[in-house]
Amino acid sequence: MPSVLTPDLKETWKAYKHRGGVALRNRLMESYLPIVRYNAERIRAKLPDEVDKDDLISAGVFGLFDAIEAFDLERGVKFETYCAPRVRGAILDELRSMDWVPRLVRTRATKLARANEALEAELGRRPNEVELSERLEITREELVKVRRETATSTLISLSRKCFETDSSRDVREIDVLEDRRSEDAFGEIQRRDLKDVLTRGMTRAERLILILYYYELMTMKEIGSVLDLSESRVSQMHSAILQRLKTQLAGRHKDLTR
């Protein structure tokens, strides 16, 4: 898969973002199709034999299409990094619709749900990732991976009765479903301001480590591939950043609570 933005590919991106066109889009799709095949093969390895890899590739192509349409060249992030989660998401959405979730994933989903419920009862609040990973005796990276995999394992009917009311009409699941498409403008501004305050004075690599790890939920290994650094080096830099932030946060308390 293309890991370097060649001059020809860069010009294709610029031309497509400037004037669009099916031919240019297809050229980009063809260039990045190996990303779809790679993710389809990785997901296929965990699934029953009945699942056709070509079906997964077809679903992943829709994710690639959406990623190309939404990608911003000015963000300074590799397209491969931006694209891969969307390709995997499109494939997992297809699996969810077909209920092709392997037994291992269902088992992990059950363990995760039980650990979450137990911790909520003990703590009187929703547990954070550190508490969950400690209860399950796995690393934070493994917890993120389990959550991604188990996202396909819970299927319910939106027509199912959620709870009864005094009226003649029952409330269904679809009536209380959260609209995740609507944006919380105030919350988004708060998150952006917090990110700006925390990353002020940092190098580009340090900012990317924080943003990719905490906002994009990427693993240390994935971040290392983006920055061309070893996983251990990223981990060292992450620890140093956190230590420096602990020292600086006291002085920035007014900025954060303003």
VEXDREN-2710 file (C-alpha; in Angstrom, 1 decimal):
% VEXDREN-2710
k/r/px/py/pz
1/MET/0.0/0.0/0.0
2/PRO/1.3/3.5/-0.7
3/SER/3.2/4.8/2.4
4/VAL/4.9/7.7/0.6
5/LEU/3.0/10.5/-1.1
6/THR/4.6/10.4/-4.5
7/PRO/4.6/13.6/-6.7
8/ASP/2.0/12.0/-9.1
9/LEU/-0.3/10.9/-6.2
10/LYS/0.1/14.3/-4.6
11/GLU/-0.9/16.0/-7.8
12/THR/-3.9/13.7/-8.2
13/TRP/-5.0/14.6/-4.7
14/LYS/-4.7/18.3/-5.4
15/ALA/-6.5/18.1/-8.7
16/TYR/-9.4/16.0/-7.2
17/LYS/-9.9/18.3/-4.2
18/HIS/-9.8/21.3/-6.6
19/ARG/-12.2/20.2/-9.3
20/GLY/-13.4/16.7/-8.4
21/GLY/-14.2/14.2/-11.2
22/VAL/-14.9/10.5/-11.4
23/ALA/-11.6/9.7/-13.2
24/LEU/-9.5/11.3/-10.5
25/ARG/-11.5/9.7/-7.8
26/ASN/-11.1/6.3/-9.4
27/ARG/-7.3/6.8/-9.7
28/LEU/-7.2/7.5/-5.9
29/MET/-9.4/4.5/-5.2
30/GLU/-7.1/2.3/-7.2
31/SER/-4.0/3.6/-5.4
32/TYR/-5.4/2.9/-1.9
33/LEU/-7.3/-0.3/-2.7
34/PRO/-4.5/-2.4/-1.0
35/ILE/-5.6/-0.8/2.3
36/VAL/-9.1/-2.3/1.8
37/ARG/-7.6/-5.7/1.0
38/TYR/-5.3/-5.6/3.9
39/ASN/-8.0/-4.8/6.5
40/ALA/-10.5/-7.2/4.9
41/GLU/-7.9/-10.1/5.2
42/ARG/-7.2/-9.2/8.8
43/ILE/-10.8/-9.2/9.8
44/ARG/-11.6/-12.3/7.7
45/ALA/-9.0/-14.3/9.6
46/LYS/-11.1/-14.0/12.7
47/LEU/-14.4/-15.0/11.1
48/PRO/-16.2/-18.2/10.2
49/ASP/-15.4/-19.9/6.9
50/GLU/-18.8/-19.0/5.4
51/VAL/-17.8/-15.3/5.3
52/ASP/-16.5/-14.3/1.8
53/LYS/-13.5/-12.1/1.7
54/ASP/-14.8/-10.4/-1.5
55/ASP/-17.9/-9.3/0.4
56/LEU/-15.7/-7.7/3.0
57/ILE/-13.6/-6.0/0.4
58/SER/-16.8/-4.7/-1.3
59/ALA/-17.9/-3.2/2.0
60/GLY/-14.5/-1.7/2.7
61/VAL/-14.5/0.1/-0.7
62/PHE/-17.5/2.2/0.5
63/GLY/-15.4/3.2/3.5
64/LEU/-12.5/4.1/1.2
65/PHE/-14.8/6.2/-0.9
66/ASP/-16.1/8.1/2.1
67/ALA/-12.6/8.6/3.4
68/ILE/-11.4/10.1/0.0
69/GLU/-14.4/12.4/-0.1
70/ALA/-13.9/13.7/3.5
71/PHE/-10.1/13.8/3.7
72/ASP/-8.5/17.2/4.3
73/LEU/-5.0/17.6/2.8
74/GLU/-4.2/20.4/5.2
75/ARG/-4.5/18.3/8.3
76/GLY/-1.0/17.0/8.1
77/VAL/-2.0/13.4/8.7
78/LYS/-1.2/10.5/6.4
79/PHE/-4.2/9.4/4.4
80/GLU/-3.5/5.7/5.3
81/THR/-3.9/6.7/9.0
82/TYR/-7.1/8.6/8.3
83/CYS/-8.5/6.0/6.0
84/ALA/-7.9/2.7/7.8
85/PRO/-10.4/3.1/10.7
86/ARG/-13.1/4.1/8.2
87/VAL/-12.5/1.1/6.0
88/ARG/-12.6/-1.2/9.1
89/GLY/-15.8/0.5/10.2
90/ALA/-17.5/0.0/6.9
91/ILE/-16.5/-3.7/7.0
92/LEU/-17.7/-4.1/10.6
93/ASP/-21.0/-2.4/9.7
94/GLU/-21.5/-5.0/7.0
95/LEU/-20.7/-7.8/9.4
96/ARG/-23.1/-6.3/12.0
97/SER/-25.9/-6.2/9.4
98/MET/-25.3/-9.8/8.6
99/ASP/-24.7/-10.9/12.2
100/TRP/-21.4/-12.5/11.3
101/VAL/-19.7/-12.0/14.7
102/PRO/-17.3/-14.8/15.7
103/ARG/-17.8/-16.7/19.0
104/LEU/-14.5/-15.3/20.4
105/VAL/-15.7/-11.7/19.9
106/ARG/-19.0/-12.5/21.6
107/THR/-17.2/-13.9/24.6
108/ARG/-15.0/-10.8/24.9
109/ALA/-18.1/-8.6/24.6
110/THR/-19.7/-10.5/27.5
111/LYS/-16.6/-10.2/29.7
112/LEU/-16.4/-6.5/28.9
113/ALA/-20.0/-5.9/29.8
114/ARG/-19.8/-7.9/33.0
115/ALA/-16.6/-6.0/34.1
116/ASN/-18.2/-2.7/33.3
117/GLU/-21.4/-3.5/35.3
118/ALA/-19.4/-4.8/38.3
119/LEU/-17.2/-1.7/38.4
120/GLU/-20.2/0.6/38.0
121/ALA/-21.8/-1.1/41.0
122/GLU/-18.6/-0.8/43.1
123/LEU/-17.6/2.7/42.1
124/GLY/-21.1/4.3/41.8
125/ARG/-20.1/5.7/38.4
126/ARG/-18.9/4.6/34.9
127/PRO/-15.4/3.2/35.1
128/ASN/-12.6/4.7/33.1
129/GLU/-10.3/2.8/30.7
130/VAL/-7.6/2.3/33.3
131/GLU/-10.0/0.7/35.7
132/LEU/-11.5/-1.5/33.1
133/SER/-8.2/-2.6/31.7
134/GLU/-7.0/-3.5/35.2
135/ARG/-10.2/-5.5/36.0
136/LEU/-9.8/-7.4/32.7
137/GLU/-6.0/-7.7/33.2
138/ILE/-5.2/-6.3/29.8
139/THR/-3.4/-3.2/28.5
140/ARG/-5.2/-0.1/27.4
141/GLU/-4.3/-0.8/23.8
142/GLU/-5.9/-4.3/24.1
143/LEU/-9.0/-2.8/25.7
144/VAL/-9.4/-0.4/22.7
145/LYS/-9.0/-3.3/20.4
146/VAL/-11.6/-5.4/22.3
147/ARG/-14.0/-2.5/22.2
148/ARG/-13.6/-2.1/18.4
149/GLU/-14.1/-5.8/17.9
150/THR/-17.1/-6.2/20.2
151/ALA/-18.8/-3.2/18.6
152/THR/-20.2/-5.7/16.1
153/SER/-21.5/-8.1/18.6
154/THR/-24.6/-6.3/20.0
155/LEU/-27.6/-6.4/17.7
156/ILE/-31.1/-5.4/18.8
157/SER/-34.4/-4.7/17.1
158/LEU/-35.2/-1.0/17.0
159/SER/-38.9/-2.1/17.1
160/ARG/-38.5/-3.8/20.4
161/LYS/-40.5/-2.4/23.3
162/CYS/-38.2/-0.3/25.5
163/PHE/-40.6/0.3/28.4
164/GLU/-44.4/0.7/28.9
165/THR/-46.2/4.0/29.4
166/ASP/-49.5/5.1/30.8
167/SER/-50.7/5.8/27.2
168/SER/-51.8/3.2/24.7
169/ARG/-48.5/3.6/22.8
170/ASP/-45.5/1.7/24.0
171/VAL/-42.0/3.3/23.8
172/ARG/-39.7/1.4/21.4
173/GLU/-36.0/1.4/21.2
174/ILE/-36.0/3.7/18.1
175/ASP/-37.9/6.3/20.1
176/VAL/-35.1/6.7/22.7
177/LEU/-32.1/6.1/20.3
178/GLU/-29.5/8.8/20.6
179/ASP/-28.9/10.8/17.5
180/ARG/-25.1/10.6/17.2
181/ARG/-25.2/12.6/14.0
182/SER/-26.1/15.8/15.8
183/GLU/-23.1/17.7/17.1
184/ASP/-22.6/19.1/20.6
185/ALA/-21.2/22.5/19.6
186/PHE/-20.4/23.6/23.1
187/GLY/-18.7/20.4/24.0
188/GLU/-16.7/20.5/20.7
189/ILE/-15.5/24.0/21.5
190/GLN/-14.5/22.9/25.0
191/ARG/-12.6/19.9/23.7
192/ARG/-10.8/22.1/21.0
193/ASP/-9.9/24.7/23.6
194/LEU/-8.5/22.1/26.0
195/LYS/-6.5/20.5/23.2
196/ASP/-5.1/23.9/22.2
197/VAL/-4.1/24.7/25.8
198/LEU/-2.5/21.3/26.4
199/THR/-0.5/21.2/23.2
200/ARG/0.7/24.8/23.4
201/GLY/4.5/25.0/23.1
202/MET/4.9/21.4/22.0
203/THR/6.7/20.1/18.9
204/ARG/4.7/18.7/16.0
205/ALA/5.6/15.1/17.0
206/GLU/4.5/15.7/20.6
207/ARG/1.2/17.2/19.5
208/LEU/0.5/14.3/17.2
209/ILE/1.3/11.8/19.9
210/LEU/-1.3/13.3/22.2
211/ILE/-3.9/13.9/19.5
212/LEU/-3.6/10.4/17.9
213/TYR/-3.4/8.6/21.2
214/TYR/-6.2/10.4/23.2
215/TYR/-8.4/11.8/20.4
216/GLU/-8.0/9.2/17.6
217/LEU/-7.5/6.2/20.0
218/MET/-4.5/4.9/18.1
219/THR/-2.1/2.5/19.7
220/MET/1.6/3.3/20.3
221/LYS/2.6/1.0/17.5
222/GLU/0.2/2.7/15.0
223/ILE/1.5/6.2/16.1
224/GLY/5.1/5.0/15.6
225/SER/4.3/4.0/12.0
226/VAL/2.8/7.5/11.4
227/LEU/5.8/9.3/12.8
228/ASP/8.4/6.8/11.6
229/LEU/9.5/6.1/15.2
230/SER/9.7/2.9/17.2
231/GLU/6.9/1.9/19.6
232/SER/9.3/2.2/22.6
233/ARG/10.3/5.7/21.5
234/VAL/6.7/6.8/21.2
235/SER/6.0/5.4/24.7
236/GLN/9.0/7.2/26.1
237/MET/7.9/10.5/24.5
238/HIS/4.4/10.0/25.8
239/SER/5.6/9.5/29.4
240/ALA/7.8/12.6/29.2
241/ILE/4.9/14.6/27.8
242/LEU/2.6/13.6/30.6
243/GLN/5.2/14.4/33.2
244/ARG/5.7/17.8/31.7
245/LEU/2.0/18.4/31.5
246/LYS/1.6/17.6/35.2
247/THR/4.0/20.3/36.0
248/GLN/2.4/22.8/33.7
249/LEU/-1.2/22.2/34.5
250/ALA/-1.1/23.9/37.8
251/GLY/0.0/27.2/36.1
252/ARG/-2.6/26.8/33.4
253/HIS/-5.5/26.1/35.8
254/LYS/-7.1/29.5/35.0
255/ASP/-7.0/28.9/31.3
256/LEU/-8.6/25.5/31.6
257/THR/-11.4/26.7/33.9
258/ARG/-12.1/30.0/32.2
END
